[in-house]
């Protein structure tokens, strides 16, 4: 009886660690695996490095994905994908994306013009 009571704190500690650490981690890994398995061409993704792109092709056999990043095609392992936005909504939002890109380009031009004006005034 003393033997069982002496190991009781270890058993309780293991149970707490299982429910606080191990179980949630397994659920998170399973959720990510399902996300990667459901990935298909046309889905918008973000890599673990922060690169945004659109899935062009997925190979489950070689565990790779080819991303189209504004005309540049890059190959990544499936483990490099952090998030996936399902569906062809990237195609549906193409006009929105083009407008945002145009605004960003215009802001860049304005910033460059301001910088060149500042450098001319200092000379």
C-alpha positions as CSV (number, residue, x, y, z in Angstrom):
1,X,0.0,0.0,0.0
2,X,2.8,2.4,0.8
3,X,4.4,1.6,-2.5
4,X,1.3,2.7,-4.4
5,X,0.9,5.9,-2.3
6,X,4.6,6.8,-2.9
7,X,4.0,6.7,-6.7
8,X,0.7,8.5,-6.6
9,X,2.2,12.0,-7.1
10,X,4.1,10.8,-10.1
11,X,0.9,9.3,-11.6
12,X,-1.0,12.5,-11.0
13,X,1.8,14.5,-12.5
14,X,1.9,12.3,-15.6
15,X,-1.9,12.6,-16.0
16,X,-1.7,16.4,-15.7
17,X,1.1,16.6,-18.2
18,X,-0.8,14.4,-20.6
19,X,-3.9,16.5,-20.6
20,X,-2.1,19.8,-20.5
21,X,0.7,19.2,-23.1
22,X,0.6,15.9,-25.0
23,X,-3.0,15.7,-25.9
24,X,-3.4,19.3,-27.3
25,X,-0.2,18.9,-29.2
26,X,-1.5,15.8,-30.9
27,X,-4.8,17.5,-31.8
28,X,-2.9,20.4,-33.3
29,X,-0.6,18.1,-35.3
30,X,-3.7,16.2,-36.6
31,X,-5.4,19.4,-37.5
32,X,-2.4,20.6,-39.5
33,X,-2.1,17.3,-41.3
34,X,-5.7,17.4,-42.3
35,X,-5.2,21.0,-43.6
36,X,-2.2,19.8,-45.7
37,X,-4.1,16.8,-47.0
38,X,-7.0,19.0,-48.1
39,X,-4.8,21.5,-49.9
40,X,-5.5,21.7,-53.6
41,X,-4.5,24.0,-56.6
42,X,-5.9,27.5,-56.3
43,X,-5.7,27.6,-52.5
44,X,-3.9,30.6,-51.0
45,X,-1.1,29.7,-48.5
46,X,1.4,31.3,-46.3
47,X,4.7,29.5,-45.6
48,X,6.5,29.4,-42.3
49,X,8.9,32.0,-43.7
50,X,6.0,34.4,-44.4
51,X,5.9,34.0,-48.2
52,X,2.3,34.3,-49.6
53,X,1.4,32.3,-52.7
54,X,-1.2,30.3,-54.5
55,X,-0.9,26.5,-54.8
56,X,-0.1,25.4,-58.3
57,X,0.5,21.7,-57.7
58,X,0.5,19.4,-54.8
59,X,2.4,16.0,-54.7
60,X,1.5,13.9,-51.7
61,X,3.9,11.2,-52.9
62,X,7.0,13.4,-52.7
63,X,5.5,15.6,-50.0
64,X,6.1,18.8,-52.0
65,X,3.9,21.7,-53.1
66,X,4.6,24.2,-56.0
67,X,3.5,27.8,-55.2
68,X,2.9,30.5,-57.7
69,X,4.1,33.8,-56.1
70,X,3.1,36.4,-58.7
71,X,4.6,34.4,-61.6
72,X,7.5,33.0,-59.7
73,X,7.1,29.2,-59.2
74,X,8.7,27.9,-56.0
75,X,8.8,24.3,-54.7
76,X,8.4,23.7,-50.9
77,X,8.0,20.7,-48.7
78,X,4.5,20.3,-47.2
79,X,6.0,21.0,-43.8
80,X,6.9,24.5,-44.9
81,X,3.2,25.5,-45.2
82,X,1.9,27.4,-42.1
83,X,-1.7,28.3,-43.2
84,X,-4.0,27.5,-46.0
85,X,-7.0,29.5,-47.1
86,X,-9.3,27.0,-48.8
87,X,-11.1,27.3,-52.1
88,X,-10.6,29.4,-55.2
89,X,-11.3,32.6,-53.3
90,X,-7.9,33.9,-54.5
91,X,-9.4,33.8,-58.1
92,X,-12.6,35.4,-56.9
93,X,-10.7,38.2,-55.2
94,X,-8.3,38.8,-58.1
95,X,-9.7,42.3,-58.8
96,X,-9.4,43.2,-55.1
97,X,-5.8,42.0,-55.1
98,X,-5.0,44.0,-58.3
99,X,-6.4,47.2,-56.7
100,X,-4.4,46.6,-53.6
101,X,-1.2,46.1,-55.6
102,X,-1.9,49.3,-57.6
103,X,-2.4,51.3,-54.4
104,X,0.9,49.9,-53.0
105,X,2.8,50.7,-56.2
106,X,1.4,54.3,-56.1
107,X,2.4,54.7,-52.5
108,X,5.9,53.4,-53.4
109,X,6.2,56.0,-56.2
110,X,5.1,58.8,-53.8
111,X,7.6,57.7,-51.2
112,X,10.4,57.6,-53.7
113,X,9.4,61.0,-55.0
114,X,9.4,62.4,-51.4
115,X,12.8,60.9,-50.8
116,X,14.3,62.4,-53.9
117,X,12.8,65.8,-53.1
118,X,14.4,65.6,-49.6
119,X,17.8,64.7,-51.0
120,X,17.6,67.5,-53.6
121,X,16.8,70.0,-50.9
122,X,19.7,68.9,-48.7
123,X,22.1,69.4,-51.6
